[in-house]
Amino acid sequence: MTTWFTSDQHFGHGRLLELSPARGAAFPTVSEMNARLVHNWNSVVQPDDTVWVLGDVDMHGKDATLALIDQLVGTKILIAGNHDSCWAGMRDGWKNRDLYLAAGFNAVMDFAVTTLPPLRPQAPATRVLLSHFPYAGDSHDEDRYAQFRLRDEGIPLLHGHVHESFRERRTKKGTWHINVGVDWWDYAPVSAEVLAQHLDDLRRDRVTPITG
């Protein structure tokens, strides 16, 4: 069994193909984007795997896009993002959580903590926080939703939200946060093992950060 992380599919969001040059170049139409994202997911995830989706799986819980969730294999857990209608920042967002559960998510959460696997024998697992939002940074010129962001207490953070703006950054305190959004990972989920190695490489200065 493998654990995967991903975010920002934005199923059904045709306007995104205009706002994102890279995604617009990758997908001529929103229908092709939807189909490719489903295909790429199912090409790597197995039925007994777990996938953490760190927000913005679609645009406001529309029936047509939520119907795609059932096509995605694996046990799916959603950390709600600002475009998901079940997000805590949406008015009465909590009332829409049942929509996402009925669509195929096993759980819907605001934040979570988990671990990435150890890279060496007897080494400890790495604790990471999960949120839709990074510690700092945005896909816009200014950081939004400050009240929904986690406080940096030195724990690495996996997140989405920023699209192509950056793949990883280090905070002023020296804490790494990594964007698991599909725009940086071949439009597919990324495994816990890959992220564990990537975080270790960042900490050891063995890769060049793409910070935007």
C-alpha positions as CSV (number, residue, x, y, z in Angstrom):
1,M,0.0,0.0,0.0
2,T,1.3,3.4,-0.9
3,T,0.3,6.9,0.3
4,W,0.0,9.7,-2.2
5,F,-0.5,13.4,-2.0
6,T,-2.0,15.8,-4.6
7,S,-4.0,19.0,-4.9
8,D,-5.6,21.5,-7.2
9,Q,-7.2,19.3,-9.8
10,H,-9.8,22.0,-10.4
11,F,-12.0,19.6,-12.2
12,G,-14.4,21.5,-14.5
13,H,-12.6,24.9,-14.2
14,G,-12.4,26.0,-17.8
15,R,-11.3,29.5,-16.8
16,L,-8.2,28.1,-15.3
17,L,-6.9,27.1,-18.8
18,E,-6.8,30.9,-19.5
19,L,-5.3,31.9,-16.2
20,S,-2.6,29.3,-16.2
21,P,-0.3,29.3,-19.3
22,A,1.2,25.9,-18.6
23,R,-2.1,24.2,-18.0
24,G,-3.7,25.9,-21.0
25,A,-0.8,24.6,-23.1
26,A,-1.2,21.1,-21.6
27,F,-5.0,20.8,-22.1
28,P,-6.8,22.3,-25.1
29,T,-10.2,21.9,-23.4
30,V,-11.6,21.4,-19.9
31,S,-13.0,18.1,-20.9
32,E,-9.5,16.9,-21.9
33,M,-8.1,18.2,-18.7
34,N,-10.7,16.3,-16.6
35,A,-10.0,13.1,-18.5
36,R,-6.3,13.4,-18.3
37,L,-6.3,14.1,-14.6
38,V,-8.4,11.0,-14.0
39,H,-6.2,8.9,-16.3
40,N,-3.0,10.1,-14.7
41,W,-4.3,9.4,-11.2
42,N,-5.5,5.9,-12.0
43,S,-2.2,5.2,-13.8
44,V,-0.2,5.4,-10.5
45,V,-2.7,4.8,-7.6
46,Q,-3.8,1.3,-6.8
47,P,-7.1,0.4,-5.2
48,D,-5.6,-0.3,-1.8
49,D,-3.6,3.0,-1.7
50,T,-4.5,6.2,0.2
51,V,-4.6,9.6,-1.5
52,W,-4.6,12.9,0.4
53,V,-6.1,15.6,-1.7
54,L,-5.0,18.9,-0.3
55,G,-7.9,21.0,-1.6
56,D,-9.5,22.6,-4.7
57,V,-10.5,19.2,-6.2
58,D,-13.2,21.1,-8.1
59,M,-15.1,24.4,-8.3
60,H,-17.8,24.7,-5.6
61,G,-19.1,21.2,-5.6
62,K,-20.9,21.0,-8.9
63,D,-22.6,17.6,-9.6
64,A,-20.8,17.0,-12.9
65,T,-17.4,17.4,-11.4
66,L,-18.0,15.7,-8.2
67,A,-19.2,12.7,-10.3
68,L,-15.5,12.3,-11.4
69,I,-14.4,11.5,-7.8
70,D,-15.9,8.1,-8.0
71,Q,-13.7,7.3,-11.0
72,L,-10.6,7.8,-9.0
73,V,-9.2,4.7,-7.4
74,G,-8.0,4.4,-3.8
75,T,-9.1,5.6,-0.4
76,K,-9.5,9.4,-0.8
77,I,-9.2,12.0,2.0
78,L,-9.9,15.7,1.3
79,I,-8.3,18.6,3.0
80,A,-10.7,21.2,1.9
81,G,-9.5,24.2,-0.1
82,N,-11.0,27.6,-0.8
83,H,-12.7,26.5,-4.0
84,D,-14.3,23.4,-2.4
85,S,-17.9,24.1,-1.3
86,C,-17.2,22.2,1.9
87,W,-14.4,24.6,2.9
88,A,-14.7,26.1,6.4
89,G,-14.3,29.6,4.9
90,M,-17.4,29.2,2.8
91,R,-20.7,30.3,4.3
92,D,-22.3,27.2,5.6
93,G,-19.5,25.1,4.1
94,W,-19.8,22.5,6.7
95,K,-23.3,21.7,5.4
96,N,-21.7,20.6,2.1
97,R,-19.3,18.0,3.5
98,D,-21.8,15.2,2.9
99,L,-21.7,16.1,-0.8
100,Y,-18.0,15.3,-0.9
101,L,-18.4,12.1,1.2
102,A,-21.2,10.9,-1.1
103,A,-19.0,11.6,-4.1
104,G,-16.4,9.2,-2.9
105,F,-14.2,10.8,-0.3
106,N,-13.7,8.8,2.9
107,A,-13.2,11.8,5.0
108,V,-13.2,15.6,4.7
109,M,-10.9,17.7,7.0
110,D,-9.6,21.2,7.4
111,F,-6.0,20.2,8.4
112,A,-4.2,17.0,9.3
113,V,-0.8,15.7,10.5
114,T,0.8,12.5,9.1
115,T,4.3,11.1,8.5
116,L,6.5,10.5,5.5
117,P,8.4,7.1,5.5
118,P,11.9,6.9,6.8
119,L,14.6,6.8,4.2
120,R,17.1,4.6,6.1
121,P,16.8,1.7,8.5
122,Q,16.1,2.7,12.1
123,A,15.6,6.3,11.0
124,P,12.5,8.0,12.3
125,A,9.5,8.8,10.1
126,T,9.2,12.5,9.3
127,R,6.1,14.3,10.7
128,V,4.4,16.7,8.3
129,L,1.4,18.9,8.4
130,L,-1.2,18.9,5.7
131,S,-3.2,22.0,4.6
132,H,-4.5,23.5,1.4
133,F,-2.5,26.7,2.2
134,P,1.2,27.2,2.5
135,Y,2.8,28.9,5.5
136,A,3.2,31.9,3.2
137,G,2.8,32.6,-0.5
138,D,-0.1,32.7,-2.9
139,S,-1.0,32.4,-6.6
140,H,-2.0,36.1,-6.4
141,D,0.2,39.1,-5.6
142,E,-0.8,39.1,-2.0
143,D,-1.3,36.3,0.5
144,R,-5.0,35.6,1.1
145,Y,-6.9,33.7,3.8
146,A,-4.3,34.4,6.5
147,Q,-6.8,33.2,9.2
148,F,-6.9,29.8,7.7
149,R,-3.1,29.2,7.5
150,L,-1.2,27.2,10.0
151,R,1.5,28.8,12.2
152,D,5.0,27.8,11.4
153,E,6.3,25.9,14.4
154,G,9.1,24.1,12.5
155,I,7.2,21.2,11.1
156,P,7.4,20.7,7.3
157,L,4.1,21.4,5.5
158,L,2.6,19.8,2.4
159,H,0.1,22.1,0.7
160,G,-1.5,23.2,-2.6
161,H,-3.2,26.5,-3.5
162,V,-0.3,28.3,-5.2
163,H,-0.5,26.4,-8.6
164,E,2.6,27.3,-10.7
165,S,3.9,30.0,-8.3
166,F,6.4,27.7,-6.6
167,R,7.2,24.1,-5.9
168,E,8.8,24.6,-2.5
169,R,9.9,27.4,-0.2
170,R,11.7,27.8,3.1
171,T,10.1,30.1,5.7
172,K,12.0,32.7,7.6
173,K,12.3,30.1,10.4
174,G,13.9,27.7,8.0
175,T,11.0,25.3,7.7
176,W,10.3,23.8,4.3
177,H,6.8,23.7,2.7
178,I,6.2,21.8,-0.5
179,N,3.5,22.3,-3.0
180,V,2.0,18.9,-4.0
181,G,-0.3,20.5,-6.6
182,V,-0.7,18.7,-9.9
183,D,1.0,21.5,-11.8
184,W,4.4,20.5,-10.4
185,W,4.1,16.7,-10.4
186,D,3.1,15.8,-14.0
187,Y,-0.6,16.3,-13.3
188,A,-0.7,13.2,-11.0
189,P,-0.4,12.4,-7.3
190,V,3.1,12.2,-5.8
191,S,4.0,9.4,-3.5
192,A,5.1,9.7,0.2
193,E,8.4,8.1,-0.7
194,V,9.2,10.6,-3.4
195,L,8.3,13.5,-1.0
196,A,10.3,12.1,1.8
197,Q,13.4,11.9,-0.5
198,H,12.6,15.4,-1.9
199,L,12.4,16.9,1.6
200,D,15.6,15.2,2.6
201,D,17.4,16.5,-0.5
202,L,16.1,20.0,0.2
203,R,17.4,19.9,3.8
204,R,20.8,18.6,2.6
205,D,21.0,21.1,-0.3
206,R,21.1,18.3,-2.9
207,V,18.5,19.9,-5.1
208,T,17.9,23.4,-6.3
209,P,14.6,24.7,-4.9
210,I,12.0,26.0,-7.3
211,T,10.7,28.9,-5.3
212,G,9.1,31.2,-7.8
